Amino acid sequence: MRDLILLVALVALAPMVWRTPIVGILAWIWITLMSPQREVYGFLHGFELNFWIAVVTILAWAGSRERKFVPPSLLALIMILFGLWTCVTTYFALDPQFSQVLLLRTLKTLALGLAVITLVNTKLRIQVVIWAVVAALEYYSVKGGGFVLLTGGRNHVYGPEATMIADNNSLALALIALLPLLLYLRATSAGLAARLVAVGLITLSLLAIVGTYSRGALLAIAAAGATYAMRSRNGVIVMVLVALGAVSLSGALPASWMHRMATIQSYNDDASFAGRVAAWKTAMNIVAKRPVVGGGFSATNLDWVAQKFHTDDSLDAGKAAHSIYFEVLGDHGVVGLALYLVMVGVAVANTVMTLRATRGRADLAWAAQLARMLQVSIVAILVGGALLSMAYYDGFIIIFALTSSLLRIVRQPAAQLAEIRTQPKWARAAPAPAVLPAPRPALSDSR
């Protein structure tokens, strides 16, 4: 039954995508982040929906009146260079056949990022993209948060199988990176219903994050919370309320959760952390022998690679790199890591330039708010990603791409007032206070 519902939804979307390519971008984002084919158990289970929606969207884009070239953007240029470099490193990979599968997936992710940069070029489009991201990932917040409430938090919350967020830690970081966007929607949505939905999703997200039992998530949410307190006008008040809620919640959580979080202080004796350090050393060993091209995608996952590059305290068997930094370094060498870090740095710079461009502009207050929340998301990614292999995660690339789209929108010469008026209420950012014109003198009856 689930397969039929999903199939009907996809068939209904097809003509809409063909008519308006931006709908294809929204469907692409939804399928990429939610992986609905992992939530069904029939003929669509595991089907490559992501690939086919990408193909349909690109064909519709090619036949539409939308611009056909990626706009001038430093972030887009770095994404293209990074994608090309991963092709080079795959060619020279320790196991090219193994690496090629992950190369194709990463290229699709970068293509989605470039599509967002190109087609998300208005305020309305950026709003609906954020809602698409929220709709895709918050499915797992609702599912996970409800699971925590039903079980009292005694069991771990996991993501969809065979995806980049299947692991509890990865799911937690994905939801943490999404929290600032939910805060943005709560603060700027014009409709009361949209704000209430955002508040409910924030609550369920926090419950789902707690239910993952992820210690890295605790560090990431602390870093994101500190950044939010500094970047938001009411940030300190919100953080105090969250802290009070966390203290009251701790009494309701099982002892196993408290014990798990307490082991952060004794990370030197923790086998999980020791395994991460061993994976990082293996990545460094690969780069020591192959500094330019690295070992290819997920080289540290291969048993024979771990054994070939084995030294004291490094891996004896294949294991994920468990760090976005060591992951890219081991996969693509120092050149790949440099390109990746520049991509992140450009995304941050985009938010800074957006804030400068919106200073003193009441009509662009929504953009300034979004820029600050994107900064919070990036901090969460950089801190939480230090302990997870999520460098190529679609959600992170979409967040980076949104910074470029946002900067281009605020640099437009004139506000898109007609667009704002026709915007659906659920997707509309709260309008800035209008400045009323001076009253005109009354006309005389005599002519």
NORPE-V798435 format. One record per pair of residues at least 12 apart in sequence whose C-alpha atoms are under 7 Angstrom apart, sorted by the first residue. I is the first residue (numbers start at 1). GAP is how many residues later the second one is. D is the distance in Angstrom with one decimal. If there is no record, write none. Layout:
<<I | GAP | D> <I | GAP | D>>
This chain:
<<2 | 38 | 5.6> <3 | 37 | 5.8> <3 | 39 | 6.0> <3 | 40 | 6.8> <3 | 41 | 5.9> <17 | 40 | 6.4> <17 | 43 | 6.8> <18 | 42 | 4.8> <21 | 36 | 5.8> <21 | 39 | 5.7> <21 | 40 | 5.3> <22 | 97 | 6.7> <24 | 33 | 4.9> <25 | 32 | 6.8> <26 | 103 | 6.2> <26 | 106 | 5.9> <28 | 22 | 6.5> <28 | 25 | 5.9> <28 | 26 | 6.3> <29 | 103 | 6.8> <29 | 104 | 6.6> <30 | 102 | 6.1> <30 | 103 | 6.6> <30 | 106 | 4.9> <31 | 18 | 7.0> <31 | 19 | 6.0> <32 | 18 | 5.8> <33 | 103 | 5.7> <33 | 104 | 6.2> <33 | 361 | 7.0> <33 | 362 | 6.7> <34 | 102 | 4.7> <34 | 103 | 5.7> <38 | 122 | 6.2> <38 | 123 | 6.7> <70 | 44 | 6.9> <70 | 48 | 5.1> <71 | 47 | 6.1> <75 | 268 | 6.1> <75 | 271 | 6.0> <75 | 272 | 6.8> <75 | 329 | 6.8> <76 | 38 | 6.2> <78 | 261 | 6.7> <78 | 265 | 5.9> <79 | 31 | 6.6> <79 | 264 | 6.9> <82 | 254 | 6.7> <82 | 257 | 5.9> <82 | 258 | 6.9> <83 | 24 | 6.2> <85 | 251 | 6.8> <86 | 17 | 6.9> <86 | 246 | 6.6> <89 | 204 | 5.1> <89 | 205 | 6.9> <89 | 207 | 5.5> <89 | 243 | 5.8> <90 | 206 | 5.2> <90 | 207 | 7.0> <93 | 202 | 5.1> <93 | 203 | 4.3> <94 | 201 | 5.3> <94 | 202 | 6.3> <99 | 197 | 5.8> <99 | 198 | 4.9> <102 | 195 | 6.4> <106 | 286 | 6.3> <109 | 285 | 5.5> <113 | 284 | 5.9> <113 | 285 | 5.5> <113 | 288 | 5.4> <116 | 285 | 6.3> <117 | 284 | 5.6> <117 | 285 | 6.8> <117 | 287 | 6.2> <117 | 288 | 5.2> <120 | 285 | 6.1> <121 | 284 | 6.0> <121 | 288 | 6.0> <122 | 287 | 6.0> <124 | 299 | 6.5> <127 | 300 | 5.8> <128 | 299 | 6.1> <138 | 63 | 6.9> <140 | 19 | 7.0> <141 | 63 | 5.6> <141 | 64 | 4.7> <141 | 67 | 5.5> <142 | 62 | 5.8> <144 | 13 | 5.8> <144 | 64 | 4.7> <145 | 59 | 4.7> <145 | 60 | 6.4> <145 | 62 | 4.8> <145 | 63 | 4.3> <148 | 59 | 6.6> <148 | 60 | 6.7> <148 | 63 | 5.9> <152 | 101 | 6.9> <153 | 58 | 5.7> <153 | 100 | 6.3> <153 | 101 | 6.6> <154 | 100 | 6.2> <156 | 55 | 5.5> <156 | 56 | 5.0> <156 | 57 | 6.2> <157 | 51 | 6.7> <157 | 54 | 5.3> <157 | 55 | 4.6> <158 | 13 | 6.7> <158 | 54 | 6.6> <159 | 12 | 5.6> <164 | 229 | 6.7> <168 | 44 | 5.1> <168 | 46 | 6.7> <169 | 43 | 6.6> <169 | 45 | 5.2> <169 | 47 | 7.0> <169 | 48 | 6.8> <170 | 218 | 6.9> <172 | 37 | 5.0> <172 | 40 | 6.4> <172 | 42 | 6.9> <172 | 45 | 5.9> <173 | 44 | 5.9> <173 | 211 | 6.2> <175 | 30 | 6.5> <176 | 45 | 6.4> <176 | 204 | 6.9> <177 | 200 | 4.6> <177 | 203 | 5.8> <177 | 204 | 6.4> <178 | 199 | 6.9> <179 | 23 | 6.6> <180 | 193 | 5.0> <180 | 194 | 6.9> <180 | 196 | 6.4> <180 | 197 | 6.0> <181 | 192 | 6.3> <182 | 16 | 5.7> <182 | 20 | 6.6> <184 | 185 | 6.7> <184 | 186 | 6.1> <184 | 189 | 6.6> <185 | 13 | 6.5> <186 | 12 | 5.4> <186 | 13 | 6.6> <188 | 178 | 6.5> <188 | 241 | 4.9> <188 | 242 | 4.9> <189 | 238 | 7.0> <189 | 239 | 5.8> <189 | 240 | 4.5> <189 | 241 | 5.2> <190 | 235 | 6.6> <190 | 238 | 5.9> <190 | 239 | 5.6> <190 | 240 | 4.3> <191 | 234 | 6.1> <191 | 235 | 5.9> <194 | 232 | 5.9> <213 | 44 | 6.3> <215 | 46 | 5.8> <215 | 49 | 6.8> <216 | 168 | 5.9> <216 | 171 | 6.8> <217 | 167 | 6.4> <219 | 165 | 6.9> <220 | 160 | 5.1> <220 | 163 | 5.4> <220 | 164 | 4.7> <221 | 159 | 6.6> <223 | 156 | 6.9> <223 | 157 | 6.4> <224 | 152 | 5.4> <224 | 153 | 7.0> <224 | 155 | 6.0> <224 | 156 | 5.1> <225 | 14 | 6.7> <227 | 149 | 5.8> <228 | 148 | 5.9> <231 | 141 | 6.0> <276 | 45 | 6.9> <276 | 46 | 5.8> <278 | 35 | 5.6> <278 | 36 | 4.1> <278 | 37 | 5.2> <279 | 21 | 7.0> <279 | 35 | 6.3> <279 | 36 | 5.8> <279 | 40 | 6.6> <279 | 41 | 6.9> <279 | 42 | 5.1> <280 | 41 | 6.1> <280 | 46 | 5.9> <281 | 33 | 5.3> <282 | 18 | 6.8> <282 | 24 | 6.6> <282 | 27 | 6.5> <282 | 28 | 6.7> <282 | 32 | 5.3> <282 | 33 | 6.1> <283 | 17 | 6.5> <283 | 43 | 6.2> <283 | 46 | 7.0> <283 | 47 | 4.5> <284 | 46 | 6.7> <285 | 24 | 5.9> <286 | 23 | 6.4> <286 | 44 | 6.2> <287 | 43 | 6.0> <287 | 46 | 5.9> <291 | 42 | 5.1> <291 | 43 | 6.0> <292 | 41 | 4.8> <292 | 42 | 5.8> <292 | 43 | 6.1> <293 | 39 | 4.9> <293 | 40 | 4.7> <294 | 35 | 6.8> <294 | 36 | 5.2> <294 | 37 | 5.1> <294 | 38 | 4.5> <294 | 39 | 4.0> <295 | 35 | 6.0> <295 | 36 | 5.1> <295 | 37 | 6.6> <296 | 35 | 4.4> <296 | 36 | 5.9> <297 | 34 | 4.8> <298 | 22 | 6.9> <298 | 33 | 6.0> <299 | 32 | 6.2> <300 | 18 | 5.6> <300 | 19 | 5.8> <300 | 20 | 6.0> <300 | 21 | 6.3> <301 | 17 | 4.1> <301 | 18 | 4.3> <301 | 19 | 5.2> <302 | 16 | 4.5> <303 | 14 | 4.6> <303 | 15 | 4.1> <306 | 12 | 5.5> <320 | 69 | 6.6> <321 | 68 | 5.9> <322 | 65 | 5.1> <322 | 66 | 4.1> <322 | 67 | 4.5> <323 | 62 | 5.8> <323 | 63 | 4.6> <323 | 64 | 4.5> <323 | 65 | 4.4> <323 | 66 | 4.9> <324 | 61 | 5.4> <324 | 62 | 5.8> <324 | 64 | 6.1> <324 | 65 | 5.2> <324 | 66 | 5.7> <324 | 67 | 4.6> <325 | 12 | 7.0> <325 | 61 | 6.6> <327 | 62 | 6.2> <328 | 63 | 7.0> <347 | 53 | 5.3> <347 | 56 | 5.8> <347 | 57 | 7.0> <348 | 27 | 6.6> <350 | 53 | 5.7> <350 | 54 | 6.1> <350 | 57 | 6.1> <351 | 20 | 5.0> <351 | 24 | 6.9> <351 | 52 | 6.0> <354 | 14 | 6.7> <354 | 17 | 6.6> <354 | 53 | 5.2> <354 | 56 | 6.8> <355 | 13 | 5.4> <355 | 16 | 6.7> <357 | 53 | 6.8> <362 | 70 | 5.6> <363 | 69 | 5.3> <365 | 67 | 6.8> <366 | 63 | 6.6>>
